[in-house]
Amino acid sequence: MSIGGFGLVGVVLIVLYGAMALAGGKGQSLQQLHDEANKLREKPETVEKAAGVYRSIVETHLANEKVFQSALRELAQCYEDANQPEEAIRFLLKLAYRSEAKGRQDSLKDIFAKLQLKHPEAVKKVVEEMQMASAHKREFVTAVPTRSLVDAIVQRKDKELRQKSLEKLQEMLAAESSVEDKRSGLATLRSSLTAKFDRKPFRTLVLPFLQSKDAQTRMLAVRCLPSLEAKASDLKLIAPMAQDSSSEVRQSVGWH
């Protein structure tokens, strides 16, 4: 019997009944049952019982797989009927990248291919949107302060350690350092501003970062500069950044 109408209902009932019987009315998940089977197989006298549990898990999974395939097709059709093909495309693309869907790529490809044939412009639009969102996410992987430097700078007992740490921080913020070091350096500096130290050398280092090609570096520079004994002329450089191409930079300007 094909999976549709009563056939689909039958499969659902089988899955539900199988899962309930397997769990023994305890409300256990398949993972909990798998863990239980692992314990059973540790003892020779319960190996057969463990095999029974493993077999039931496999059979339940296969039944669930049939329901999944049918639900996926019906879901795409529902979006079609509601005249929302973009939502179907967006859902399928996101699902394809989920780890638990890796073994179901063929089914996803078949449904996606039909949508692409029928709605090529919608597919193009959604793909471009997701690519832009992905690029933006990669761009703003949050810079992490170097915790050992922060701790060494804010502590009060060892002045020599603080000075060496400040010098290390200046190296991270040097013009020739990598973008990653600059980001981390700015994040470290910002986390260290509760300590008392000479801000002037850092003002000189941070000021050029307002013109950086890297958006996160600009953002962090905007957030740090006002606390570095900035001059009025320095702060005037921040105001135009309210029109920056990066939303994070624009939001940072609004803090001041």
MOSULHU-V208836 format. One record per residue. N is the residue number from 1. RES is the residue in one small letter. SS is DSSP state (H for helix, E for strand, - for the rest). Layout:
BEGIN
n->N res->RES ss->SS
n->N res->RES ss->SS
END
This chain:
BEGIN
n->1 res->m ss->-
n->2 res->s ss->-
n->3 res->i ss->-
n->4 res->g ss->-
n->5 res->g ss->-
n->6 res->f ss->H
n->7 res->g ss->H
n->8 res->l ss->H
n->9 res->v ss->H
n->10 res->g ss->H
n->11 res->v ss->H
n->12 res->v ss->H
n->13 res->l ss->H
n->14 res->i ss->H
n->15 res->v ss->H
n->16 res->l ss->H
n->17 res->y ss->H
n->18 res->g ss->H
n->19 res->a ss->H
n->20 res->m ss->H
n->21 res->a ss->H
n->22 res->l ss->H
n->23 res->a ss->H
n->24 res->g ss->-
n->25 res->g ss->-
n->26 res->k ss->-
n->27 res->g ss->-
n->28 res->q ss->-
n->29 res->s ss->-
n->30 res->l ss->H
n->31 res->q ss->H
n->32 res->q ss->H
n->33 res->l ss->H
n->34 res->h ss->H
n->35 res->d ss->H
n->36 res->e ss->H
n->37 res->a ss->H
n->38 res->n ss->H
n->39 res->k ss->H
n->40 res->l ss->H
n->41 res->r ss->-
n->42 res->e ss->-
n->43 res->k ss->-
n->44 res->p ss->H
n->45 res->e ss->H
n->46 res->t ss->H
n->47 res->v ss->H
n->48 res->e ss->H
n->49 res->k ss->H
n->50 res->a ss->H
n->51 res->a ss->H
n->52 res->g ss->H
n->53 res->v ss->H
n->54 res->y ss->H
n->55 res->r ss->H
n->56 res->s ss->H
n->57 res->i ss->H
n->58 res->v ss->H
n->59 res->e ss->H
n->60 res->t ss->H
n->61 res->h ss->H
n->62 res->l ss->H
n->63 res->a ss->H
n->64 res->n ss->H
n->65 res->e ss->H
n->66 res->k ss->H
n->67 res->v ss->H
n->68 res->f ss->H
n->69 res->q ss->H
n->70 res->s ss->H
n->71 res->a ss->H
n->72 res->l ss->H
n->73 res->r ss->H
n->74 res->e ss->H
n->75 res->l ss->H
n->76 res->a ss->H
n->77 res->q ss->H
n->78 res->c ss->H
n->79 res->y ss->H
n->80 res->e ss->H
n->81 res->d ss->H
n->82 res->a ss->-
n->83 res->n ss->-
n->84 res->q ss->-
n->85 res->p ss->H
n->86 res->e ss->H
n->87 res->e ss->H
n->88 res->a ss->H
n->89 res->i ss->H
n->90 res->r ss->H
n->91 res->f ss->H
n->92 res->l ss->H
n->93 res->l ss->H
n->94 res->k ss->H
n->95 res->l ss->H
n->96 res->a ss->H
n->97 res->y ss->-
n->98 res->r ss->-
n->99 res->s ss->H
n->100 res->e ss->H
n->101 res->a ss->H
n->102 res->k ss->H
n->103 res->g ss->H
n->104 res->r ss->H
n->105 res->q ss->H
n->106 res->d ss->H
n->107 res->s ss->H
n->108 res->l ss->H
n->109 res->k ss->H
n->110 res->d ss->H
n->111 res->i ss->H
n->112 res->f ss->H
n->113 res->a ss->H
n->114 res->k ss->H
n->115 res->l ss->H
n->116 res->q ss->H
n->117 res->l ss->H
n->118 res->k ss->H
n->119 res->h ss->-
n->120 res->p ss->H
n->121 res->e ss->H
n->122 res->a ss->H
n->123 res->v ss->H
n->124 res->k ss->H
n->125 res->k ss->H
n->126 res->v ss->H
n->127 res->v ss->H
n->128 res->e ss->H
n->129 res->e ss->H
n->130 res->m ss->H
n->131 res->q ss->H
n->132 res->m ss->H
n->133 res->a ss->H
n->134 res->s ss->H
n->135 res->a ss->H
n->136 res->h ss->H
n->137 res->k ss->H
n->138 res->r ss->H
n->139 res->e ss->H
n->140 res->f ss->-
n->141 res->v ss->-
n->142 res->t ss->-
n->143 res->a ss->-
n->144 res->v ss->-
n->145 res->p ss->-
n->146 res->t ss->-
n->147 res->r ss->H
n->148 res->s ss->H
n->149 res->l ss->H
n->150 res->v ss->H
n->151 res->d ss->H
n->152 res->a ss->H
n->153 res->i ss->H
n->154 res->v ss->H
n->155 res->q ss->-
n->156 res->r ss->-
n->157 res->k ss->-
n->158 res->d ss->-
n->159 res->k ss->H
n->160 res->e ss->H
n->161 res->l ss->H
n->162 res->r ss->H
n->163 res->q ss->H
n->164 res->k ss->H
n->165 res->s ss->H
n->166 res->l ss->H
n->167 res->e ss->H
n->168 res->k ss->H
n->169 res->l ss->H
n->170 res->q ss->H
n->171 res->e ss->H
n->172 res->m ss->H
n->173 res->l ss->-
n->174 res->a ss->-
n->175 res->a ss->-
n->176 res->e ss->-
n->177 res->s ss->-
n->178 res->s ss->-
n->179 res->v ss->H
n->180 res->e ss->H
n->181 res->d ss->H
n->182 res->k ss->H
n->183 res->r ss->H
n->184 res->s ss->H
n->185 res->g ss->H
n->186 res->l ss->H
n->187 res->a ss->H
n->188 res->t ss->H
n->189 res->l ss->H
n->190 res->r ss->H
n->191 res->s ss->H
n->192 res->s ss->-
n->193 res->l ss->-
n->194 res->t ss->-
n->195 res->a ss->-
n->196 res->k ss->-
n->197 res->f ss->-
n->198 res->d ss->-
n->199 res->r ss->-
n->200 res->k ss->H
n->201 res->p ss->H
n->202 res->f ss->H
n->203 res->r ss->H
n->204 res->t ss->H
n->205 res->l ss->H
n->206 res->v ss->H
n->207 res->l ss->H
n->208 res->p ss->H
n->209 res->f ss->H
n->210 res->l ss->H
n->211 res->q ss->H
n->212 res->s ss->-
n->213 res->k ss->-
n->214 res->d ss->-
n->215 res->a ss->H
n->216 res->q ss->H
n->217 res->t ss->H
n->218 res->r ss->H
n->219 res->m ss->H
n->220 res->l ss->H
n->221 res->a ss->H
n->222 res->v ss->H
n->223 res->r ss->H
n->224 res->c ss->H
n->225 res->l ss->H
n->226 res->p ss->-
n->227 res->s ss->-
n->228 res->l ss->-
n->229 res->e ss->-
n->230 res->a ss->-
n->231 res->k ss->-
n->232 res->a ss->H
n->233 res->s ss->H
n->234 res->d ss->H
n->235 res->l ss->H
n->236 res->k ss->H
n->237 res->l ss->H
n->238 res->i ss->H
n->239 res->a ss->H
n->240 res->p ss->H
n->241 res->m ss->H
n->242 res->a ss->H
n->243 res->q ss->H
n->244 res->d ss->-
n->245 res->s ss->-
n->246 res->s ss->-
n->247 res->s ss->H
n->248 res->e ss->H
n->249 res->v ss->H
n->250 res->r ss->H
n->251 res->q ss->H
n->252 res->s ss->H
n->253 res->v ss->H
n->254 res->g ss->-
n->255 res->w ss->-
n->256 res->h ss->-
END
